[in-house]
Amino acid sequence: MAALNSSIAYQAYKEESEKSSSRPDLRLLNFFTSASAPSLHLDDRPISLESITALASVLPFHDELGVLSIENADLRDSEASILAQALSKLRNIRVIKLGRNKLTSQGAVAITQALGGSKSLKEIYLNDNEIGDEGVEELARSLEALHNVTMVDLSGNKVGDKGAACIANAISPNHNLESLLLSKNSLGDEGALAVAALLEKNATLTSVQLQSNNIGDKGVTALAKALQKNSSVSVLDISANDFGNAGALEIRKLLDKNRVLEGVNLSLNKIHGGPDLASFLESDSFFFPNLAFSRRINRIN
């Protein structure tokens, strides 16, 4: 049945490509003719509606597929909706990569609803799209049942405090999440407080990426206090946010109490020199692989 459907899809795809005067994607043609395909990568080239339609017609017959990657392919909501119909039938999918596309919340909702019942899914990459809190809210509903997911990458989207809270609330102590990437979004202090609450109850997270948001001293203080009770997180990136010395000092206190945390990135914030920061250099157990100083100098012409 799989071979027959693949053959039909192969011919139909070639005919549609000829009608539209476009070149068929050889990667898809190879997939159609493969007896077994544990992974499929359709990255770094715009993918047409004809290609997605043909792919969706064949995917349900490739139950062995574990990795599907369609990154930087100009994928839009209309194609995502067609793809979602096939994703819901894949029982062994482990990794889905749809980063660097043009998906909005509408496309994200279609994809996450299709994956909501998966027992095999481990990693979800939706980075660098245009997904807002509405799409993230639906993703959070799906995550409640996806206990085996270890990686969620939503960096480079339009996620705000509400979206961050939805994700944090969806992750229970029974989840196996290891990496949460929310960098390059619109999280403020309230979003950081939601993530802090997650860190207090979760024992599997090892990496939290919150760089390039709008988190201030209040949010960083909450994260630092939560990490005093956390024994799993080893990497915290809060660079390029909006906190100053008060937040930085809370992180310094954290480093004295937390012996699991290996690296914290505080660069590109509003930290300035002064006696209150002298304690940063008091411990010989810290090292600084990247350290830059800048100052304002008034030049007289």
N, C-alpha and C positions, 0 to 999 in steps of 0.2 A: 504493500500500500504506500509506504514511504517513497519507494523508488518510482512508482507510477505517478504520484502527486508531484514529485520533484521534476519528472520529465515533462509533465503538463505545464508546470510553472515555468520551466526553462523555455519551452517553446512560446508560451504566452508572453513572457517577459521580452524575448527577442523581437516578437512581432510588435509589441507596444513601443519598444525602443525605435524600431524602424519607422513606425507611424509618426512618432514625435521627432524624428531625425536626430535622436540622441544616441550616444554610444552606450551600449550595455556595460554595466560594471562587471569586469572579469572576476572580481572577488565573489560576487553573487553567483555568477555562472559556475564557478568552481564549487561553491557551496551546494548548488542544486545537483551537481553530479557526484557529490561525495556520499559514500555509503554511511560514513560516520564523521561527525564534526563536533568535537568536544568544545571548540571555541570558534567564535566568528568576530572578526575585527573589520569594521567599515569606517575607519577613522580618516580625518584630514582630507576629506573630499566631499563636496555637496552631494547629498543623496536625494534622489528625485522621488516624487509621489509614486511613480510606476515601480521604482525599486522597492519601496517600503510595502506597497501592496503585494508585490510578488513574494517578498520575504515573509510577510504575515501569512500567506497562504501555505507556506511550507514549514514554518517553525513548529507547529504542533506535531509534526511527524519526526522531529529531531529531539526526542526526549533525552538524548545523551548530552545535549548542549549545556555546558556549565558556565561559559563566559560569553556575554554578548556586549560588544563595545561599539558604540556609534558616537564617537566624540568628534567635535569640530567638524560637523557634517551639515550644518545649516538646518538641522532638524527643527521643525515647527510643531505647533499644537495639532494641526490636522494630521500630520504623519504619526505623531505620538498616539493619537486616538486609534489609528489603524493598527499600530504596533501593539498596543495594549491588549487588544482582543486575542492576539496570539500568545503574549507573555503569560496570561492567566492559565494557559494549558501546559506550561513547561514545569515539570515536577522536579527537575534536578538543577535548575539554574542557581548558581552560587554568586555570580558577580554580574551586575548590570551597570554599565558605564555610559552615561548620556551627557557628559560634561561638555562645556564650551559650545553650546547650541543656542537656540532661540526659543526655548520653552518658557511659557509663562505658567501661572498657577493652574490654568486650564489643562495644559499638557501634563503637568506634574500630578494633578488629581487623577487623570486617566491612568497614568503609569502606576502610581502607588496603589490605587484601588485594584489593579490587575495583579499586583504582587502581594496583596494583603494576606492571602491564604497560603503563601509559600512556606514550606518547612525547611527548605534547603538554602534559602537566600542568606548570604553572609555580608556582602558589601554592596552599598548603593552610592553611586557617584552622580550627583545632579549639579555639580559645581559650575559656576560661570554661565548661568542662565539668567532668566528674568522672573524668578519665582518669588512671590510675595507671601505674606502671612497666611492668606487663604489656602494656597497650595501646601504650605508647611503644616497647616492644621489638619489637612487630610492625610498627609504623610504620617503625622503623629498618630492618627487613629489606626493606620495600618501597622505602625511600629509596636503598638500595644500587644499585637499577636505575633510579631516577628522576634521572638526571644533569642534566635540564633544569630541575628545580625551583629557583626563586630565593627563595621565601619559605616558611618553616615557622613557624606561630604556635601554640604550645602554652601560652601564658601563662594563668594562672588555672586550673590543673589540680592534680593531685596527683603531679606528677613529682618523683622523688627523685634521689639520686646515681646509682643504677643506670640509671634512664631517661636521664639526661643523658649517661652514658657510652655507652649504646647509640646514641643519636643522633650523638654525636661520632665514634664508631668507624665509623658507616655512611657518613659524608661523606668521600669520597676526594678527592685533589687534582684529579680530573677532573670533579668536580661544579661546578655553576654557582650554588650557594647564595649569596645576597647578604644575607639577613636571617634571623637566628635569634632567636626570641622565647621565652624561658623564664621570664619574670617571673611573680611571684605563684605560686611553687611551693614545693618543699621541698628545694632544692639546698643542700648544705653545702659544705665545703672540697673533698671528694672529687669532687663534681659540677663544681666550678669548675676543678679540676685536669684533668678530662676535657675541658672546653671549652677550656682553655689548650692542651692537646695538639692540639686541632683547629685552633686559631689558628696554631700553628706550621707546619702543613702546608698550610693552605688559603690560596689567593690571591684569592678572589672575595668573601669576606664583607666587607661594609661596615658593617653594624649588628648589634650584639650587645646584647640586652636581658636583663639578669639582676636587675632590681630586685625588691625584696620577697621575698628568699630568706633563707637563714641562712649566708651566706658570711662567713667570718672572715678574719683577717690572712693565714693560710696560703694560702687560696684566691685572695685578691686579689694576693698576691705572685706566685703562679704565673701569673695572668692578665697582670700587668704585665711579667714576664719574657718571656712568649710574645709579647706585642705589640711588644717590642723587635725581634723578628725578622719582624714582620708589616708589610706595606706596603699593605694594602687597607682595614682597618677604620678608619672615620672617626668612628664614634659608639659609645661604651660607656656603658651605664647600669648602675651597680651601687649605686644608691641603696637605702635602707631594707634594709640587710643587717646584719651583725654584726661589722664590723671597726672598728679604732680607728686610732690615729696611725701604727702600724707599717705597716699596709696603705696608708694615705694617702700616706706618704712614698715608698713604692715607686711609686705612681702619679705622684708628683711627679718622681721620677727618670726615669720613662718619658717624661714630657712633654718632657724635655730631649733625649732621644735619638730619639723618634718624631716625624717632621715631617708625618705623614699624619693622625694623630688630631686631629680638630677639637673634639670635645666629650666630656667625662667628667663624669658626674653622681655625686657622692659624698655627697649630702645624706642626712639621716636615718640616720646611722650613729653610731658611738661615738667620734667625733673630738672632741678637746678642745684648748683652747688651751695654748700653751707654746712655749718657744724652739725646740723641734725642728720646729715647723711654720712658722717664720719664712720659710723658703725658698719657701713657696707664693706669697708676694707679691714675690719678688725680680725676676721677669721682667716686662717691660713688654709682652710679646707675648700675655699672658693677659688675658681680661676675664671678669667674673662677672655674667651676666644675672640670676641668682637667687642672692642671698647673704643669709643670715639668721644672726644671732647670738642665743644665749640664754645665760643664766647663772642660777645659784641664788643667791637673796638671802635671807639670814636676817633675817626681820622680827621685831622685838621689840614685843609688844603693850603 
